[in-house]
Amino acid sequence: MLIKYKKNFEKIAMGLLSFMPNEKDIKKLQATMKMYETDESSQLFLWKDEDIKGLIGISVLNENEIEILHVSVNPSFRHQGVGKSMVSAIRNQFPDKKLVPNELTAAFLEKCEADHPTT
């Protein structure tokens, strides 16, 4: 289930974000967390079953598009559909908006789109 990020999940979120190739540096990671906490157009969500297994970060670009900024899954839960479930949940939460990738999420989002083509 997708849950909205709260400050008490900060360490877990930072740990998951650190699996992203461009988020290895602690200063960059802290800046990314600050962006999600202060930029009203950006939102961070965690995926939780029994445990928090992943996160997905988005930015509302305009009334028609949402950019997928980050998708990260705990290595223990990879290849179990967690990432695709998060993308699907975002798609369901924002049904009138097109999901667009950034450089880092393009390949993964392309895989998700192949499984669930949009009209």
Secondary structure, DSSP 8 states (H G I E B T S, - for coil): -EEE--GGGHHHHHHHHTTSGGG-SHHHHHHHHHHHHH-TTEEEEEEESSSEEEEEEEEE-SSSEEEEEEEEE-GGGTTSSHHHHHHHHHHHHSTTSEEEE-TTTHHHHHHHHHHS---
